[in-house]
Amino acid sequence: STNQFVTEVYEDGHVRGRVTATEEKPILFLSVPMEDGWKLYVDGEEQEIIPLVEGAFIGARLSPGEHEIELVFEAPGSRVGTYCSLAGAVLWCVILGTEIVENKKRKRGSH
């Protein structure tokens, strides 16, 4: 039916579906709680999210016609956290490698 979101994918951090909008009903209302980190794509193009019901839910303004809607969630700071973890792992490998080389040098020197 018109302006009813038909869900195709509903996973943790990812929602995709279709909706048909009309001139009389150009606003899409999703019962997904509004939270920093959501990105909204309409027909593959990122679009501004409209906070609805005093900022509690996600909405979007649509042009008339059928649209593919996709919501993707990435927790704020998760990318920075991943980079910091990788940098820490690399640093740990460098320190470990240096320690191994130093131990081998000490063993050679003691013989």
C-alpha positions as MATLAB code, in Angstrom:
seq = 'STNQFVTEVYEDGHVRGRVTATEEKPILFLSVPMEDGWKLYVDGEEQEIIPLVEGAFIGARLSPGEHEIELVFEAPGSRVGTYCSLAGAVLWCVILGTEIVENKKRKRGSH';
ca = [
       0.000    0.000    0.000;
       1.015    3.612   -0.429;
       3.575    4.991    2.008;
       3.917    1.697    3.877;
       7.503    0.573    4.302;
       7.971   -3.024    3.145;
      11.006   -4.510    4.886;
      13.372   -6.685    2.853;
      16.318   -6.797    5.290;
      16.216   -6.186    9.040;
      19.533   -6.959   10.718;
      21.560   -5.410   13.479;
      22.624   -2.020   12.103;
      21.103   -2.529    8.656;
      17.539   -2.030    7.424;
      16.463   -2.104    3.778;
      13.065   -1.962    2.145;
      10.767   -0.292   -0.324;
       8.093    2.357   -0.073;
       5.836    4.245   -2.475;
       5.342    7.921   -1.636;
       2.676   10.302   -2.944;
       2.418   14.077   -3.096;
      -0.156   13.898   -0.292;
       2.114   11.691    1.859;
       5.738   12.686    1.173;
       7.118   11.853    4.641;
       8.457    8.421    5.478;
       8.094    7.503    9.152;
      10.199    4.615   10.443;
       9.832    3.219   13.941;
      13.626    3.003   14.157;
      14.825    5.025   17.160;
      16.759    8.158   16.199;
      20.371    7.843   17.279;
      23.692    9.312   16.145;
      25.347    6.943   13.701;
      22.434    6.191   11.347;
      22.817    7.005    7.654;
      19.812    7.018    5.345;
      19.984    6.189    1.644;
      17.091    6.735   -0.755;
      17.592    4.991   -4.099;
      21.313    4.670   -3.311;
      21.839    8.374   -2.515;
      22.529    9.519    1.037;
      19.738   11.740    2.307;
      19.194   13.863    5.366;
      17.334   12.172    8.206;
      14.361   14.073    9.584;
      13.924   13.455   13.333;
      10.227   12.779   13.999;
       8.094   12.727   17.167;
      10.325   15.143   19.096;
      13.478   13.482   17.721;
      12.544    9.954   18.812;
      12.230    8.300   15.380;
      13.782    8.431   11.914;
      11.965   10.036    9.009;
      12.661   11.226    5.486;
      11.088   13.484    2.899;
      10.424   11.576   -0.339;
       9.456   12.562   -3.846;
       6.383   10.815   -5.281;
       7.030    7.302   -6.576;
       8.577    4.032   -5.461;
      11.845    4.201   -3.539;
      14.405    1.806   -2.121;
      15.299    2.840    1.417;
      18.399    1.716    3.262;
      19.484    2.549    6.799;
      23.009    1.735    7.930;
      24.251    2.177   11.486;
      27.858    2.737   12.517;
      28.391    3.506   16.177;
      30.063    6.882   16.667;
      33.748    6.346   17.394;
      33.819    2.730   16.210;
      36.043    3.517   13.241;
      38.495    5.481   15.409;
      38.448    2.628   17.925;
      39.267    0.112   15.200;
      42.184    2.225   13.978;
      43.524    2.618   17.522;
      43.298   -1.139   18.079;
      45.157   -1.833   14.846;
      47.834    0.727   15.709;
      48.230   -0.875   19.137;
      48.579   -4.351   17.590;
      51.217   -3.096   15.132;
      53.108   -1.352   17.930;
      52.968   -4.522   20.047;
      54.401   -6.539   17.099;
      57.226   -4.004   16.665;
      58.076   -4.112   20.370;
      57.937   -7.914   20.416;
      60.111   -8.131   17.285;
      62.646   -5.718   18.776;
      62.748   -7.739   21.995;
      63.349  -10.990   20.074;
      66.185   -9.427   18.051;
      67.772   -7.961   21.206;
      67.591  -11.334   22.986;
      69.305  -13.054   20.058;
      72.067  -10.404   20.081;
      72.591  -10.881   23.843;
      72.777  -14.676   23.463;
      75.349  -14.366   20.661;
      77.409  -11.953   22.744;
      77.465  -14.245   25.793;
      78.955  -17.210   23.858;
];
